[in-house]
Amino acid sequence: MGSVENYSRFLKHRIFDTISQEAEALGVRAFVIGGYVRDCILGRPCNDIDVVVEGSGIALAEAVAKRLRCRVSVFKRFGTAMIKSKGLEVEFVGARKESYRADSRKPIVEDGTLREDQERRDFTINAMSFSLQKENFGELVDPFDGLGDISRKLIRTPLDPDTTYSDDPLRMIRAIRFASQLSFEILPESFESIKRNRARLAILSIERINEELNKILLSPKPSVGLKLLDDATLLELILPQVTNLKGVETVEGRGHKDNFYHSLQVVDNVAELIRQRPVEQKENRAVEELWLLWAALLHDIGKPSTKRFEEGIGWTFHSHDFVGGKMIPGVFKHLKMPLNEKMKYVQKMVQLHLRPISLVDDQVTDSAVRRLLFDAGEDIDDLMLLCSADITSKNDKTVARHKKNFELVKQKMKEVEEKDEYRNFKNPITGDLVMEVYNIPPCNLIGEIKEYVKNAILDGVIENNYEAAYALMEQKAADMGLVKGGAPAATGEQSGDSPR
């Protein structure tokens, strides 16, 4: 399999010939290395190409960019350059050898040979290269048998794993990420090395760790990577809120499910349900599906602090949805994830994840369905997907029964939604309107009027239209002593009766 004919077929794009010719003109040797080589052999799509040069990567990039008449971005500090051409992104770097200090993952870099550059790579499957020399164009250079490890589905380091992981501890999480993405196994002695070097995570930035976590969550079966992180005792250092879910307690012969493994199952269920979504549903999303996977992973983190054993009932986790939602901002701050609408979305999913399930057990009223549609808004489809994924049990009959009941709730929601259009419900009565009509400044009275009207609509007391809402506003304002165009007759915190 190492012949030119076998691998030159992956180098048909014009850019490879151009790199080869310009390298020859400069008197340097160039090779495609790393992920592009790996993915070509695995049959995976890849548009990111790394080219290593025994010489100046920047000089070769500039020559290629001039020939192709495209822009080159030079990063002199890192000794790299990048060009983009017809959908491909190509990064050039000079071959190098590296040494590391104990307190940093940033290497001391020196010029090196291709072999030295391959030795510094994280895994054998990422150390393979295709030659771009005219005399052996497309030949595989594979000193550490990465090709064999691909056939064996194995993650292995080129050098001693203790050296590889200690030098750059991010490689420990990357090993797990590749195992999760590719359904590969980590060589046992390499996995033991990860456990031995776990303390080295302390020198990593949390942002780099989070990048790998995101890729693990987006892998075909996220639980593979999450379980490996836990087995390697890394997850407890990164996400103790999740590992705190582990374990089962038994009192009077009654136990509860292991909420850690339940959460992993929910994440897998969400990943599978996302894959089943129609393309148009995926394209018309305001928030990427990555954050739905985060919601699945974190949906039960409020359970450890709310766990109680109640006589005659068993184990309860009352308000764990509310407590878990309160914990989300802290998790996001710790991982330095965005504290914008993405965090608020995850928080909302965690806080609401029990609501649809509760409608299964109670008599499903139009009012309860309207309130759920109002609170979930445009994220109702995601919430329902999460709740469906949350139905887990070792008893297939139990799962089937719960899912059947859940389908009844979904049907009721569909009927109410079609009838009332509450998915994107907005209160017809705004604060600005109340202030304008009654000539009052911002105060608690405005909120009371808005809430009163909203509850009346959601409870079906009045229809969901402006005219009915305005009339109820007038009635409520009069009861509170407000006069149109004037000041309130009384500024005390009066509160009228709820229309419910």
C-alpha positions as CSV (number, residue, x, y, z in Angstrom):
1,M,0.0,0.0,0.0
2,G,3.0,2.3,0.1
3,S,3.3,2.7,-3.7
4,V,3.0,6.0,-5.5
5,E,-0.1,4.8,-7.4
6,N,-2.0,4.1,-4.2
7,Y,-1.7,7.6,-2.7
8,S,-1.1,10.0,-5.5
9,R,-4.9,9.7,-6.2
10,F,-5.4,11.9,-3.1
11,L,-3.2,14.6,-4.5
12,K,-5.1,15.4,-7.7
13,H,-5.9,19.0,-6.8
14,R,-3.8,21.5,-8.8
15,I,-2.4,22.9,-5.6
16,F,-0.3,19.8,-4.8
17,D,1.5,20.0,-8.2
18,T,2.1,23.7,-7.6
19,I,3.6,23.1,-4.2
20,S,5.8,20.3,-5.6
21,Q,7.1,22.5,-8.4
22,E,7.7,25.5,-6.3
23,A,9.5,23.4,-3.6
24,E,11.8,22.0,-6.3
25,A,12.5,25.6,-7.6
26,L,13.4,26.6,-4.0
27,G,15.5,23.6,-3.5
28,V,13.5,22.3,-0.5
29,R,11.5,19.1,0.2
30,A,7.8,19.3,1.0
31,F,5.3,16.8,2.4
32,V,1.6,16.7,3.2
33,I,1.4,15.6,6.8
34,G,-1.1,14.9,9.6
35,G,-4.9,15.0,9.4
36,Y,-5.3,15.2,5.7
37,V,-3.3,12.0,5.2
38,R,-5.1,10.3,8.0
39,D,-8.5,11.3,6.7
40,C,-7.7,10.4,3.1
41,I,-6.8,6.8,4.2
42,L,-9.9,6.6,6.4
43,G,-12.1,7.9,3.6
44,R,-13.2,11.0,5.6
45,P,-13.6,14.4,4.0
46,C,-10.9,16.9,4.8
47,N,-10.2,20.4,3.3
48,D,-7.5,21.4,5.8
49,I,-4.1,20.6,4.6
50,D,-0.8,20.8,6.5
51,V,2.4,21.0,4.5
52,V,5.7,20.5,6.3
53,V,8.9,21.8,4.6
54,E,12.5,20.9,5.1
55,G,13.3,24.5,4.9
56,S,11.2,27.7,5.1
57,G,7.5,27.1,5.1
58,I,6.8,30.8,4.8
59,A,9.0,31.1,1.7
60,L,7.3,28.2,0.0
61,A,3.8,29.5,0.9
62,E,4.6,32.9,-0.6
63,A,5.9,31.3,-3.8
64,V,2.8,29.1,-4.1
65,A,0.5,32.0,-3.4
66,K,2.2,34.1,-6.1
67,R,1.8,31.3,-8.6
68,L,-1.9,30.8,-7.8
69,R,-2.6,34.5,-7.4
70,C,-4.1,34.1,-4.0
71,R,-3.5,35.8,-0.7
72,V,-1.0,34.5,1.8
73,S,-1.3,35.0,5.6
74,V,2.1,34.9,7.4
75,F,2.5,34.3,11.1
76,K,6.2,35.0,11.6
77,R,5.9,34.4,15.4
78,F,5.0,30.8,14.8
79,G,7.0,30.3,11.6
80,T,3.8,29.4,9.6
81,A,1.9,30.7,6.6
82,M,-1.6,29.9,5.2
83,I,-3.2,30.2,1.9
84,K,-6.8,29.5,0.7
85,S,-7.5,28.2,-2.7
86,K,-10.7,26.8,-4.2
87,G,-12.2,25.5,-1.0
88,L,-8.9,24.2,0.5
89,E,-7.0,25.8,3.4
90,V,-3.3,25.0,3.3
91,E,-0.9,25.7,6.2
92,F,2.8,25.7,5.6
93,V,5.4,25.2,8.3
94,G,9.1,24.3,8.4
95,A,10.0,20.9,9.7
96,R,11.1,21.2,13.4
97,K,12.1,19.4,16.5
98,E,10.8,20.4,19.9
99,S,11.8,20.3,23.5
100,Y,9.6,21.3,26.5
101,R,9.9,22.9,29.9
102,A,8.1,21.2,32.8
103,D,5.8,24.2,33.4
104,S,4.6,24.9,29.9
105,R,3.1,23.1,26.9
106,K,4.8,25.7,24.6
107,P,7.8,24.1,23.0
108,I,11.3,25.3,22.4
109,V,11.5,24.9,18.6
110,E,14.5,24.3,16.4
111,D,14.7,23.6,12.6
112,G,14.6,19.8,12.0
113,T,14.1,17.1,9.5
114,L,10.9,15.4,8.4
115,R,11.7,12.5,10.7
116,E,12.2,14.8,13.7
117,D,8.9,16.5,12.8
118,Q,7.1,13.2,12.7
119,E,8.5,12.2,16.1
120,R,7.0,15.3,17.7
121,R,3.5,14.5,16.4
122,D,0.9,13.3,18.9
123,F,-0.1,10.0,17.4
124,T,1.1,7.6,14.8
125,I,-2.0,8.1,12.7
126,N,-1.2,11.8,12.6
127,A,2.5,11.4,11.8
128,M,2.1,9.9,8.3
129,S,3.0,12.1,5.3
130,F,2.6,12.0,1.5
131,S,5.8,13.1,-0.4
132,L,5.4,16.0,-2.9
133,Q,8.7,15.4,-4.5
134,K,8.6,14.8,-8.3
135,E,10.6,11.5,-8.0
136,N,8.2,9.9,-5.5
137,F,5.1,12.0,-5.6
138,G,2.4,10.5,-3.4
139,E,4.6,8.1,-1.6
140,L,3.6,7.4,2.0
141,V,6.3,8.2,4.6
142,D,5.2,6.3,7.7
143,P,8.1,5.6,10.1
144,F,5.8,4.6,13.1
145,D,3.3,2.4,11.3
146,G,0.4,4.7,11.4
147,L,-1.2,2.8,8.5
148,G,-1.1,-0.3,10.6
149,D,-2.7,1.5,13.6
150,I,-5.5,2.6,11.3
151,S,-6.2,-0.9,10.3
152,R,-6.0,-2.0,14.0
153,K,-8.2,1.0,15.0
154,L,-5.6,2.0,17.5
155,I,-4.5,5.3,19.1
156,R,-0.7,5.1,19.8
157,T,2.0,7.7,20.4
158,P,5.1,7.7,18.2
159,L,7.4,8.0,21.2
160,D,7.1,6.9,24.8
161,P,3.7,8.0,25.9
162,D,4.9,9.5,29.2
163,T,7.1,11.8,27.1
164,T,4.4,12.6,24.6
165,Y,1.7,13.4,27.2
166,S,4.0,15.2,29.7
167,D,5.4,17.4,27.0
168,D,1.9,18.5,25.8
169,P,-0.9,17.3,28.2
170,L,-3.6,18.4,25.7
171,R,-2.6,15.2,23.8
172,M,-4.2,13.2,26.6
173,I,-7.6,14.7,25.8
174,R,-6.9,14.6,22.1
175,A,-6.3,10.8,22.3
176,I,-9.7,10.4,23.9
177,R,-11.3,12.7,21.3
178,F,-9.9,10.7,18.4
179,A,-10.9,7.5,20.0
180,S,-14.5,8.9,20.3
181,Q,-14.6,10.4,16.8
182,L,-13.1,7.4,15.0
183,S,-14.3,4.5,17.2
184,F,-10.6,3.6,17.9
185,E,-9.1,2.2,21.1
186,I,-6.2,3.8,23.0
187,L,-3.2,1.4,23.4
188,P,-3.5,0.1,27.1
189,E,-0.1,1.3,28.1
190,S,-0.8,4.7,26.6
191,F,-4.1,4.9,28.5
192,E,-2.2,4.1,31.7
193,S,0.2,6.9,30.9
194,I,-2.7,9.3,30.6
195,K,-3.8,8.4,34.1
196,R,-0.2,8.8,35.4
197,N,0.1,12.3,33.8
198,R,-3.3,13.6,34.8
199,A,-1.8,16.3,37.0
200,R,-0.2,17.9,33.9
201,L,-3.7,19.2,32.9
202,A,-3.0,22.0,35.3
203,I,-0.7,23.8,32.8
204,L,-3.4,23.8,30.1
205,S,-5.7,26.7,29.3
206,I,-9.4,25.8,29.9
207,E,-10.2,27.1,26.5
208,R,-8.1,24.4,24.8
209,I,-9.7,21.7,26.9
210,N,-13.1,23.0,26.1
211,E,-12.4,22.8,22.3
212,E,-11.7,19.1,22.7
213,L,-14.8,18.6,24.9
214,N,-16.9,20.2,22.1
215,K,-15.5,17.8,19.6
216,I,-16.1,14.8,21.9
217,L,-19.8,15.9,22.3
218,L,-20.1,16.2,18.5
219,S,-18.6,12.7,17.9
220,P,-21.0,9.9,16.7
221,K,-21.4,8.4,20.2
222,P,-20.3,11.1,22.7
223,S,-20.5,8.7,25.7
224,V,-17.4,6.9,24.3
225,G,-15.2,9.9,24.9
226,L,-17.0,11.0,28.1
227,K,-16.5,7.5,29.6
228,L,-12.9,7.4,28.6
229,L,-12.4,10.8,30.2
230,D,-13.9,9.4,33.4
231,D,-12.0,6.2,33.3
232,A,-8.8,8.2,32.9
233,T,-9.8,10.3,36.0
234,L,-9.6,13.5,33.9
235,L,-13.4,14.3,33.8
236,E,-13.4,14.9,37.6
237,L,-10.7,17.6,37.1
238,I,-12.7,19.3,34.2
239,L,-16.4,18.8,35.0
240,P,-16.8,17.7,38.7
241,Q,-20.5,18.7,38.4
242,V,-21.0,15.7,36.0
243,T,-18.8,13.2,37.9
244,N,-20.7,14.1,41.1
245,L,-23.7,12.3,39.5
246,K,-21.9,8.9,39.9
247,G,-23.0,6.3,42.3
248,V,-26.2,4.6,43.6
249,E,-27.4,4.7,47.1
250,T,-29.8,2.1,48.6
251,V,-32.1,2.6,51.6
252,E,-34.6,0.0,52.7
253,G,-33.8,-2.0,49.6
254,R,-34.7,0.9,47.3
255,G,-32.1,2.4,45.1
256,H,-32.1,5.1,42.4
257,K,-30.5,5.0,38.9
258,D,-26.9,6.0,38.4
259,N,-27.4,9.5,37.2
260,F,-23.9,9.7,35.6
261,Y,-24.5,6.8,33.3
262,H,-28.1,8.0,32.7
263,S,-26.7,11.4,31.6
264,L,-24.3,9.7,29.2
265,Q,-27.2,7.7,27.7
266,V,-29.2,10.9,27.3
267,V,-26.3,12.6,25.4
268,D,-26.1,9.6,23.1
269,N,-29.9,9.6,22.6
270,V,-29.8,13.3,21.7
271,A,-26.9,12.8,19.3
272,E,-28.9,10.1,17.5
273,L,-32.1,12.1,17.4
274,I,-30.2,15.1,16.0
275,R,-28.9,12.9,13.2
276,Q,-32.5,11.9,12.4
277,R,-33.7,15.5,12.0
278,P,-34.7,16.7,8.6
279,V,-32.0,18.9,6.9
280,E,-34.2,21.9,6.8
281,Q,-34.8,21.7,10.6
282,K,-31.1,21.7,11.1
283,E,-30.5,24.7,8.8
284,N,-33.1,26.9,10.4
285,R,-31.7,26.9,13.9
286,A,-30.8,30.0,15.9
287,V,-28.5,28.0,18.2
288,E,-26.1,25.3,17.1
289,E,-27.0,21.8,18.1
290,L,-23.7,21.6,20.1
291,W,-25.5,23.4,22.8
292,L,-28.4,20.9,22.9
293,L,-25.7,18.3,23.6
294,W,-24.3,20.4,26.4
295,A,-27.8,20.7,27.8
296,A,-28.2,16.9,27.7
297,L,-24.9,16.4,29.5
298,L,-25.8,18.9,32.2
299,H,-29.5,18.4,32.5
300,D,-29.3,16.5,35.9
301,I,-26.4,18.3,37.6
302,G,-28.8,19.6,40.2
303,K,-29.6,16.0,41.5
304,P,-26.7,15.5,43.9
305,S,-27.7,18.5,46.1
306,T,-31.4,17.7,45.9
307,K,-31.3,13.9,46.5
308,R,-33.5,12.8,49.5
309,F,-35.0,9.5,50.6
310,E,-38.6,9.9,51.7
311,E,-40.4,7.2,53.7
312,G,-43.1,5.5,51.6
313,I,-41.9,7.3,48.4
314,G,-38.3,6.4,47.9
315,W,-35.6,8.6,46.3
316,T,-36.6,12.1,45.2
317,F,-34.8,14.9,43.5
318,H,-37.3,17.7,44.0
319,S,-36.4,21.0,42.1
320,H,-33.2,19.5,40.6
321,D,-34.3,21.2,37.3
322,F,-34.3,24.6,39.0
323,V,-31.1,24.0,41.0
324,G,-29.3,22.7,37.9
325,G,-30.4,25.7,35.9
326,K,-28.8,27.9,38.6
327,M,-25.6,26.0,38.2
328,I,-25.2,26.5,34.5
329,P,-23.6,30.0,34.5
330,G,-20.9,28.7,36.9
331,V,-20.1,25.8,34.6
332,F,-19.9,28.1,31.6
333,K,-17.7,30.6,33.5
334,H,-15.3,27.8,34.6
335,L,-15.0,26.4,31.1
336,K,-14.8,30.0,29.6
337,M,-17.7,29.2,27.3
338,P,-19.8,32.0,25.9
339,L,-22.1,33.7,28.5
340,N,-24.5,34.9,25.9
341,E,-27.6,33.4,24.4
342,K,-25.9,30.0,24.1
343,M,-25.5,29.8,27.9
344,K,-29.1,31.1,28.4
345,Y,-30.3,28.4,25.9
346,V,-28.6,25.6,27.9
347,Q,-29.9,27.1,31.2
348,K,-33.4,27.2,29.7
349,M,-33.2,23.6,28.5
350,V,-32.1,22.4,32.0
351,Q,-34.7,24.4,33.8
352,L,-37.5,23.2,31.5
353,H,-36.5,19.6,30.9
354,L,-39.1,18.1,33.4
355,R,-42.0,20.2,32.2
356,P,-43.2,18.1,29.2
357,I,-42.6,14.9,31.2
358,S,-44.8,16.2,34.0
359,L,-47.7,16.7,31.5
360,V,-47.6,12.9,31.0
361,D,-48.5,12.2,34.6
362,D,-51.0,15.1,35.1
363,Q,-54.3,15.8,33.3
364,V,-53.0,17.7,30.2
365,T,-54.9,21.0,30.1
366,D,-54.7,23.6,27.3
367,S,-53.5,26.1,29.9
368,A,-50.5,23.9,30.9
369,V,-49.6,23.3,27.3
370,R,-49.9,27.0,26.5
371,R,-47.5,27.9,29.3
372,L,-45.0,25.4,28.2
373,L,-45.1,26.7,24.6
374,F,-44.8,30.2,25.9
375,D,-41.8,29.4,28.2
376,A,-39.9,27.3,25.6
377,G,-40.7,29.7,22.7
378,E,-38.8,28.9,19.5
379,D,-36.8,26.2,21.4
380,I,-39.8,23.9,22.0
381,D,-38.6,21.4,19.4
382,D,-35.3,21.1,21.1
383,L,-36.9,20.8,24.5
384,M,-39.1,18.0,23.3
385,L,-36.2,16.2,21.7
386,L,-34.3,16.4,25.0
387,C,-37.2,15.2,27.0
388,S,-37.7,12.2,24.6
389,A,-34.0,11.4,25.0
390,D,-34.4,11.6,28.8
391,I,-36.7,8.6,28.8
392,T,-34.3,5.8,29.7
393,S,-34.6,2.5,31.6
394,K,-33.2,-1.0,31.5
395,N,-36.7,-2.2,31.1
396,D,-37.8,-1.8,27.5
397,K,-41.5,-2.1,28.4
398,T,-41.1,0.9,30.7
399,V,-39.4,3.0,28.0
400,A,-42.1,2.0,25.5
401,R,-44.9,3.0,27.9
402,H,-43.4,6.4,28.7
403,K,-42.7,7.1,25.1
404,K,-46.3,6.2,24.2
405,N,-47.6,8.7,26.9
406,F,-45.1,11.3,25.7
407,E,-46.5,11.0,22.1
408,L,-50.0,11.9,23.6
409,V,-48.5,15.0,25.1
410,K,-46.8,15.9,21.7
411,Q,-50.2,15.5,20.0
412,K,-51.9,17.7,22.5
413,M,-49.2,20.3,22.0
414,K,-49.7,20.2,18.3
415,E,-53.4,20.7,18.6
416,V,-53.1,23.6,21.0
417,E,-50.4,25.2,18.9
418,E,-52.4,24.9,15.7
419,K,-55.4,26.4,17.4
420,D,-53.8,29.2,19.4
421,E,-50.4,29.8,17.8
422,Y,-48.5,30.1,21.1
423,R,-45.1,28.9,20.1
424,N,-43.8,32.4,19.7
425,F,-46.3,34.1,21.9
426,K,-45.7,37.7,22.8
427,N,-47.8,39.6,25.3
428,P,-49.8,42.2,23.4
429,I,-49.5,44.5,26.3
430,T,-46.0,46.0,26.7
431,G,-44.5,48.2,29.4
432,D,-44.2,51.1,27.0
433,L,-47.9,50.9,26.2
434,V,-48.9,51.0,29.8
435,M,-46.6,53.9,30.6
436,E,-47.9,55.8,27.5
437,V,-51.7,55.2,28.2
438,Y,-51.5,56.0,31.9
439,N,-48.6,58.5,31.8
440,I,-46.7,56.8,34.6
441,P,-42.9,56.1,35.0
442,P,-41.4,52.6,35.3
443,C,-42.8,50.9,38.4
444,N,-44.0,47.6,39.7
445,L,-47.6,48.4,38.7
446,I,-46.6,47.9,35.0
447,G,-45.3,44.4,35.6
448,E,-48.4,43.5,37.5
449,I,-50.6,44.6,34.6
450,K,-48.5,42.7,32.0
451,E,-48.4,39.5,34.1
452,Y,-52.2,39.7,34.7
453,V,-52.9,40.0,31.0
454,K,-50.4,37.2,30.1
455,N,-51.9,34.8,32.6
456,A,-55.4,35.5,31.4
457,I,-54.3,34.7,27.8
458,L,-52.4,31.6,28.7
459,D,-55.2,30.3,30.9
460,G,-57.8,30.9,28.2
461,V,-59.8,33.5,30.1
462,I,-59.5,35.9,27.1
463,E,-58.5,35.3,23.5
464,N,-54.9,35.9,22.3
465,N,-55.4,39.2,20.5
466,Y,-54.7,42.8,21.0
467,E,-58.3,44.0,21.5
468,A,-59.1,41.5,24.3
469,A,-55.8,42.2,26.0
470,Y,-56.3,46.0,25.8
471,A,-59.7,45.7,27.3
472,L,-58.4,43.5,30.2
473,M,-55.6,46.0,30.7
474,E,-58.1,48.8,31.1
475,Q,-60.1,46.8,33.6
476,K,-57.0,45.9,35.7
477,A,-55.7,49.4,35.6
478,A,-59.0,50.8,36.8
479,D,-59.0,48.3,39.7
480,M,-55.6,49.6,40.6
481,G,-56.7,53.2,40.5
482,L,-54.9,54.2,37.4
483,V,-56.4,56.9,35.2
484,K,-55.8,57.3,31.5
485,G,-53.4,60.2,30.8
486,G,-53.0,60.8,34.5
487,A,-51.1,59.6,37.5
488,P,-52.2,56.6,39.5
489,A,-54.7,57.4,42.2
490,A,-52.6,55.3,44.6
491,T,-49.0,54.3,44.2
492,G,-49.0,51.6,46.8
493,E,-48.2,48.0,45.7
494,Q,-51.8,47.1,45.0
495,S,-52.3,43.8,43.4
496,G,-55.6,42.6,41.8
497,D,-56.9,39.1,41.8
498,S,-55.6,36.7,39.3
499,P,-58.0,35.9,36.5
500,R,-57.1,32.3,36.9
